[in-house]
Amino acid sequence: MFSFIKIVLQTLKVFIIFTGCTFLFYYGIMWVNEEYQNYHRYDAPEGSALKVSSSTNEEKSSWYDRLILFYLNGE
């Protein structure tokens, strides 16, 4: 009878630790989500930002040239 109570208490202790860690993980994920939800990635840049690429319509390239460029760049 005493060993049964000891097993139940050990099981209860493991359950409480598991539940506590689960809640801690859940609220940690929710906190990270809230932090990045308010992060505006596509705002206009401030300062002396430069445009890195530009698409020019002056040169007409065929679909084959664009496919080769795609494979060469690995994008």
C-alpha positions as CSV (number, residue, x, y, z in Angstrom):
1,M,0.0,0.0,0.0
2,F,2.8,2.4,0.9
3,S,4.6,1.7,-2.5
4,F,1.4,2.5,-4.3
5,I,1.1,5.9,-2.7
6,K,4.8,6.5,-3.5
7,I,4.2,5.6,-7.2
8,V,1.2,7.9,-7.3
9,L,3.1,10.8,-5.8
10,Q,6.0,10.3,-8.3
11,T,3.6,10.2,-11.2
12,L,1.9,13.4,-9.9
13,K,5.2,15.1,-9.6
14,V,6.2,14.2,-13.2
15,F,2.8,15.3,-14.4
16,I,3.1,18.7,-12.7
17,I,6.6,19.2,-14.0
18,F,5.5,18.3,-17.6
19,T,2.5,20.6,-17.4
20,G,4.6,23.5,-16.1
21,C,7.2,23.1,-18.8
22,T,4.4,22.9,-21.4
23,F,2.9,26.1,-20.2
24,L,6.3,27.8,-20.1
25,F,7.0,26.7,-23.7
26,Y,3.6,27.8,-24.9
27,Y,3.8,31.3,-23.4
28,G,7.4,31.6,-24.6
29,I,6.3,30.9,-28.1
30,M,3.4,33.4,-27.7
31,W,5.8,36.0,-26.5
32,V,8.1,35.5,-29.5
33,N,5.1,35.7,-31.8
34,E,4.0,39.0,-30.3
35,E,7.5,40.4,-30.6
36,Y,7.7,39.6,-34.3
37,Q,4.1,40.4,-35.2
38,N,4.8,44.1,-34.4
39,Y,8.0,44.1,-36.4
40,H,7.4,45.9,-39.7
41,R,9.7,44.3,-42.3
42,Y,8.5,46.2,-45.3
43,D,8.7,49.8,-44.0
44,A,10.5,52.3,-46.1
45,P,14.2,52.4,-45.2
46,E,15.5,55.3,-43.2
47,G,18.8,57.1,-43.9
48,S,20.9,56.8,-47.0
49,A,19.6,53.5,-48.3
50,L,20.4,52.4,-51.9
51,K,18.4,50.4,-54.2
52,V,20.4,47.2,-55.0
53,S,18.7,45.9,-58.1
54,S,16.7,47.4,-60.8
55,S,14.8,45.9,-63.6
56,T,15.5,47.4,-66.9
57,N,13.0,47.0,-69.8
58,E,15.6,48.2,-72.3
59,E,17.0,44.8,-73.1
60,K,14.5,42.2,-74.1
61,S,15.6,38.7,-73.0
62,S,14.0,35.5,-74.1
63,W,12.6,32.9,-71.7
64,Y,15.6,30.7,-72.4
65,D,18.0,33.5,-71.3
66,R,16.0,34.1,-68.1
67,L,16.0,30.3,-67.4
68,I,19.8,30.1,-67.8
69,L,20.2,33.2,-65.5
70,F,17.9,31.5,-63.0
71,Y,20.0,28.4,-63.0
72,L,23.3,30.3,-62.8
73,N,22.2,32.4,-59.9
74,G,20.8,29.4,-58.0
75,E,17.6,31.3,-57.0
